[in-house]
Amino acid sequence: MQNISKLKGRYLVEPEDLTLEEMESLFNLAENIEKDDAYLRESCRGKLLATLFFEPSTRTRLSFEAAMLRLGGSCLGFAEPGSSSASKGESLADTIRMAACYADAIVMRNPKEGAALLASRYSSVPVINAGDGGHHHPTQTLTDLLTIRRLLGKIGNLTVGFCGDLKFGRTVHSLAKALSRYVNIKMIFISPAELTLPDYIKSILQKHKIEYYEKENLDDSIQELDVLYMTRVQRERFFNEEDYIRLKDTYVLNSGRMSQAKEKMIVLHPLPRVNEISVEVDSDPRAAYFTQAKYGMYVRMALLAAILGAGQC
């Protein structure tokens, strides 16, 4: 618990705010919570979490709220900007200052890149980034890494494929950055030319001497993957509806493609999905995206307990 205790009062804006040792401690704590339903139950009694979602969310918001409630704490906040004073023109800085007066920690999603960093500079209580534009989504990254560890038994020595919207996909950016710190990771990025990985992520991979490839054809790569990370083409990130319609069904994972994959490959997806994974894949034992969603609750329980200094943390 030594590394966990260091997280009390900390902010989480991007995955690199946590060391590998701190992430491993969170994963250990999450696994203890998974094994014992009573572990840390009621440890956050009397604590309040503000959930400020300026952008739609289902899994992230509900998993944070479920995590806080399971820890015995309470939640307050809003699920869309129209129900907040932001609709009246209130600045983000003022919204954060106000929420910090009422809550012990803030979870925020915002469509603007850099919003979480700005919030952290104005908040007197810990801020957790639940997604800022196409930039970062650190708690989804913790979810992804925990899922890989639980299902494959390790995080290093793997070939990970990312498929779909790699240009705007903040979950891809966060996970690629985090994986670059592990041993013997190979990455394959599969996307149409219009949605390739941003240069700043490639620079990070090059800095860490990560072997990576960019391809346009999923069928050329699926047989060598240990992890396939599917993403949807995000309508809300496009300025041109015609471009979205043209690209949205570029990659569809179906049973035919799954037949080419390794027997122990796992399929992850941050969800929601649209058409990029056929429902016929859901019954394949390698389809891990709903299990992944459940691990998201456990790792957020661990993170909140650690940041709030609750119970045994």
C-alpha positions as semicolon CSV with decimal commas, in nm:
position;residue;x (nm);y (nm);z (nm)
1;M;0,000;0,000;0,000
2;Q;0,304;0,230;0,013
3;N;0,259;0,361;-0,342
4;I;-0,118;0,391;-0,293
5;S;-0,073;0,614;0,011
6;K;0,126;0,856;-0,206
7;L;-0,182;0,913;-0,424
8;K;-0,383;1,085;-0,152
9;G;-0,484;1,431;-0,271
10;R;-0,332;1,380;-0,618
11;Y;-0,474;1,505;-0,950
12;L;-0,500;1,279;-1,257
13;V;-0,493;1,470;-1,585
14;E;-0,304;1,223;-1,805
15;P;-0,170;0,866;-1,765
16;E;0,187;0,983;-1,712
17;D;0,078;1,152;-1,387
18;L;0,110;0,801;-1,241
19;T;0,430;0,598;-1,226
20;L;0,427;0,234;-1,335
21;E;0,461;0,134;-0,970
22;E;0,161;0,346;-0,871
23;M;-0,047;0,195;-1,150
24;E;0,050;-0,156;-1,042
25;S;-0,056;-0,073;-0,687
26;L;-0,392;0,050;-0,815
27;F;-0,436;-0,269;-1,017
28;N;-0,357;-0,479;-0,708
29;L;-0,612;-0,282;-0,509
30;A;-0,872;-0,318;-0,785
31;E;-0,817;-0,693;-0,792
32;N;-0,867;-0,712;-0,414
33;I;-1,195;-0,523;-0,456
34;E;-1,300;-0,762;-0,734
35;K;-1,228;-1,068;-0,518
36;D;-1,399;-0,936;-0,202
37;D;-1,725;-0,746;-0,242
38;A;-1,687;-0,601;0,108
39;Y;-1,332;-0,475;0,056
40;L;-1,320;-0,097;0,121
41;R;-1,699;-0,088;0,136
42;E;-1,808;0,226;0,328
43;S;-1,448;0,354;0,330
44;C;-1,558;0,681;0,164
45;R;-1,857;0,741;0,389
46;G;-1,907;1,117;0,421
47;K;-1,707;1,197;0,106
48;L;-1,863;1,376;-0,194
49;L;-1,766;1,334;-0,560
50;A;-1,865;1,602;-0,812
51;T;-1,922;1,460;-1,162
52;L;-1,907;1,745;-1,413
53;F;-1,983;1,615;-1,762
54;F;-1,983;1,881;-2,031
55;E;-2,001;1,604;-2,291
56;P;-2,228;1,293;-2,310
57;S;-2,111;0,982;-2,128
58;T;-2,267;0,658;-2,014
59;R;-1,997;0,414;-1,901
60;T;-1,747;0,661;-1,757
61;R;-2,003;0,865;-1,562
62;L;-2,200;0,565;-1,437
63;S;-1,887;0,371;-1,343
64;F;-1,753;0,665;-1,141
65;E;-2,087;0,710;-0,968
66;A;-2,119;0,335;-0,904
67;A;-1,761;0,329;-0,771
68;M;-1,825;0,616;-0,530
69;L;-2,154;0,472;-0,409
70;R;-2,000;0,128;-0,357
71;L;-1,731;0,295;-0,145
72;G;-2,005;0,449;0,068
73;G;-1,966;0,803;-0,065
74;S;-2,211;1,030;-0,246
75;C;-2,223;1,203;-0,585
76;L;-2,351;1,534;-0,716
77;G;-2,312;1,708;-1,049
78;F;-2,454;1,726;-1,400
79;A;-2,457;1,508;-1,710
80;E;-2,473;1,779;-1,976
81;P;-2,363;2,144;-1,995
82;G;-2,719;2,263;-2,062
83;S;-2,808;2,181;-1,703
84;S;-2,517;2,382;-1,562
85;S;-2,434;2,750;-1,542
86;A;-2,200;2,699;-1,836
87;S;-2,511;2,750;-2,048
88;K;-2,531;3,101;-1,898
89;G;-2,173;3,179;-1,992
90;E;-1,996;3,084;-1,669
91;S;-1,626;3,016;-1,723
92;L;-1,480;2,672;-1,662
93;A;-1,253;2,817;-1,395
94;D;-1,550;2,951;-1,199
95;T;-1,744;2,624;-1,235
96;I;-1,446;2,435;-1,095
97;R;-1,397;2,679;-0,807
98;M;-1,764;2,644;-0,718
99;A;-1,766;2,262;-0,734
100;A;-1,452;2,247;-0,519
101;C;-1,644;2,430;-0,245
102;Y;-1,891;2,142;-0,220
103;A;-1,702;1,823;-0,308
104;D;-1,395;1,631;-0,195
105;A;-1,294;1,545;-0,553
106;I;-1,403;1,636;-0,905
107;V;-1,439;1,412;-1,209
108;M;-1,473;1,614;-1,530
109;R;-1,532;1,545;-1,899
110;N;-1,504;1,832;-2,144
111;P;-1,494;1,845;-2,525
112;K;-1,205;2,094;-2,522
113;E;-0,848;1,964;-2,518
114;G;-0,658;2,094;-2,218
115;A;-0,973;2,157;-2,013
116;A;-0,868;1,909;-1,744
117;L;-0,530;2,074;-1,703
118;L;-0,699;2,412;-1,670
119;A;-0,941;2,271;-1,411
120;S;-0,655;2,129;-1,207
121;R;-0,504;2,477;-1,181
122;Y;-0,820;2,627;-1,032
123;S;-0,939;2,345;-0,808
124;S;-0,862;2,318;-0,439
125;V;-0,959;1,947;-0,445
126;P;-0,829;1,662;-0,665
127;V;-0,943;1,666;-1,030
128;I;-0,973;1,347;-1,234
129;N;-0,984;1,381;-1,610
130;A;-1,270;1,177;-1,758
131;G;-1,181;1,283;-2,113
132;D;-1,080;1,615;-2,267
133;G;-1,155;1,634;-2,638
134;G;-0,926;1,411;-2,841
135;H;-0,647;1,444;-2,586
136;H;-0,647;1,216;-2,277
137;H;-0,869;0,967;-2,096
138;P;-0,648;0,833;-1,815
139;T;-0,907;0,628;-1,624
140;Q;-1,004;0,447;-1,945
141;T;-0,634;0,370;-1,983
142;L;-0,625;0,225;-1,632
143;T;-0,931;0,020;-1,726
144;D;-0,764;-0,106;-2,045
145;L;-0,439;-0,197;-1,873
146;L;-0,614;-0,377;-1,587
147;T;-0,821;-0,575;-1,838
148;I;-0,511;-0,679;-2,032
149;R;-0,335;-0,779;-1,711
150;R;-0,632;-0,979;-1,580
151;L;-0,707;-1,161;-1,906
152;L;-0,356;-1,216;-2,043
153;G;-0,166;-1,225;-1,715
154;K;0,081;-0,956;-1,819
155;I;0,109;-0,617;-1,987
156;G;0,457;-0,640;-2,141
157;N;0,572;-0,862;-2,430
158;L;0,258;-0,810;-2,637
159;T;0,156;-0,699;-2,985
160;V;-0,132;-0,453;-2,962
161;G;-0,338;-0,341;-3,259
162;F;-0,542;-0,021;-3,263
163;C;-0,811;-0,002;-3,528
164;G;-1,048;0,276;-3,638
165;D;-1,035;0,643;-3,547
166;L;-0,678;0,697;-3,435
167;K;-0,672;1,069;-3,506
168;F;-0,942;1,182;-3,264
169;G;-0,953;0,879;-3,032
170;R;-0,838;0,999;-2,690
171;T;-0,854;0,644;-2,553
172;V;-0,606;0,535;-2,821
173;H;-0,373;0,825;-2,747
174;S;-0,375;0,762;-2,372
175;L;-0,328;0,385;-2,401
176;A;-0,049;0,411;-2,659
177;K;0,138;0,654;-2,434
178;A;0,094;0,429;-2,132
179;L;0,197;0,111;-2,316
180;S;0,512;0,280;-2,439
181;R;0,648;0,252;-2,085
182;Y;0,620;-0,128;-2,076
183;V;0,875;-0,384;-2,192
184;N;0,876;-0,532;-2,543
185;I;0,553;-0,377;-2,669
186;K;0,483;-0,374;-3,042
187;M;0,198;-0,161;-3,178
188;I;0,013;-0,174;-3,508
189;F;-0,209;0,121;-3,598
190;I;-0,482;0,042;-3,851
191;S;-0,684;0,330;-3,994
192;P;-0,782;0,508;-4,313
193;A;-0,537;0,777;-4,424
194;E;-0,767;1,051;-4,295
195;L;-0,770;0,913;-3,938
196;T;-0,407;0,821;-3,871
197;L;-0,232;0,863;-3,537
198;P;-0,124;1,223;-3,452
199;D;0,243;1,304;-3,488
200;Y;0,285;1,391;-3,120
201;I;0,195;1,033;-3,022
202;K;0,436;0,895;-3,282
203;S;0,708;1,116;-3,133
204;I;0,647;0,964;-2,790
205;L;0,666;0,612;-2,932
206;Q;0,991;0,698;-3,110
207;K;1,133;0,847;-2,791
208;H;1,066;0,519;-2,609
209;K;1,200;0,318;-2,906
210;I;0,867;0,140;-2,953
211;E;0,832;-0,079;-3,263
212;Y;0,519;0,036;-3,444
213;Y;0,361;0,016;-3,787
214;E;0,082;0,201;-3,964
215;K;-0,148;0,005;-4,195
216;E;-0,482;0,048;-4,367
217;N;-0,589;-0,316;-4,385
218;L;-0,702;-0,501;-4,071
219;D;-0,681;-0,840;-4,243
220;D;-0,307;-0,794;-4,296
221;S;-0,241;-0,771;-3,921
222;I;-0,509;-0,942;-3,713
223;Q;-0,335;-1,282;-3,707
224;E;-0,033;-1,145;-3,516
225;L;-0,219;-0,949;-3,247
226;D;-0,246;-1,034;-2,877
227;V;-0,484;-0,741;-2,822
228;L;-0,714;-0,578;-3,076
229;Y;-0,838;-0,238;-2,960
230;M;-1,136;-0,139;-3,175
231;T;-1,271;0,215;-3,181
232;R;-1,569;0,383;-3,342
233;V;-1,544;0,664;-3,592
234;Q;-1,665;0,954;-3,380
235;R;-1,933;1,163;-3,548
236;E;-1,896;1,441;-3,289
237;R;-1,531;1,503;-3,388
238;F;-1,608;1,568;-3,756
239;F;-1,676;1,908;-3,905
240;N;-1,798;1,753;-4,231
241;E;-2,090;1,508;-4,219
242;E;-1,996;1,367;-4,560
243;D;-1,652;1,267;-4,434
244;Y;-1,806;1,090;-4,136
245;I;-2,051;0,894;-4,351
246;R;-1,774;0,794;-4,591
247;L;-1,545;0,664;-4,316
248;K;-1,777;0,531;-4,045
249;D;-1,797;0,172;-4,173
250;T;-1,437;0,137;-4,291
251;Y;-1,365;-0,146;-4,045
252;V;-1,617;-0,398;-3,917
253;L;-1,497;-0,681;-3,695
254;N;-1,702;-0,994;-3,766
255;S;-1,674;-1,370;-3,712
256;G;-1,488;-1,412;-4,040
257;R;-1,212;-1,178;-3,930
258;M;-1,206;-1,330;-3,582
259;S;-1,137;-1,671;-3,740
260;Q;-0,799;-1,534;-3,854
261;A;-0,696;-1,424;-3,502
262;K;-0,501;-1,602;-3,231
263;E;-0,694;-1,833;-3,003
264;K;-0,608;-1,618;-2,700
265;M;-0,628;-1,274;-2,858
266;I;-0,864;-1,039;-2,672
267;V;-1,084;-0,772;-2,828
268;L;-1,119;-0,446;-2,636
269;H;-1,336;-0,143;-2,709
270;P;-1,386;0,167;-2,491
271;L;-1,753;0,172;-2,601
272;P;-2,001;0,281;-2,717
273;R;-1,982;0,078;-3,034
274;V;-2,187;0,155;-3,342
275;N;-2,117;-0,076;-3,638
276;E;-1,748;-0,152;-3,594
277;I;-1,801;-0,478;-3,401
278;S;-2,074;-0,709;-3,527
279;V;-2,304;-0,844;-3,254
280;E;-2,209;-1,196;-3,367
281;V;-1,867;-1,136;-3,207
282;D;-2,023;-1,084;-2,862
283;S;-2,049;-1,461;-2,805
284;D;-1,681;-1,517;-2,892
285;P;-1,485;-1,582;-2,567
286;R;-1,219;-1,341;-2,692
287;A;-1,467;-1,051;-2,688
288;A;-1,373;-0,870;-2,367
289;Y;-1,535;-0,527;-2,401
290;F;-1,818;-0,580;-2,152
291;T;-1,581;-0,742;-1,902
292;Q;-1,358;-0,440;-1,965
293;A;-1,644;-0,209;-1,862
294;K;-1,678;-0,392;-1,530
295;Y;-1,305;-0,367;-1,462
296;G;-1,348;0,006;-1,517
297;M;-1,565;0,026;-1,207
298;Y;-1,313;-0,167;-0,996
299;V;-1,015;0,044;-1,100
300;R;-1,212;0,366;-1,043
301;M;-1,303;0,241;-0,695
302;A;-0,934;0,186;-0,629
303;L;-0,842;0,529;-0,767
304;L;-1,107;0,716;-0,568
305;A;-1,019;0,531;-0,246
306;A;-0,652;0,614;-0,297
307;I;-0,702;0,981;-0,388
308;L;-0,945;1,036;-0,102
309;G;-0,719;0,855;0,144
310;A;-1,000;0,618;0,236
311;G;-0,993;0,315;0,461
312;Q;-0,685;0,095;0,427
313;C;-0,534;0,335;0,174
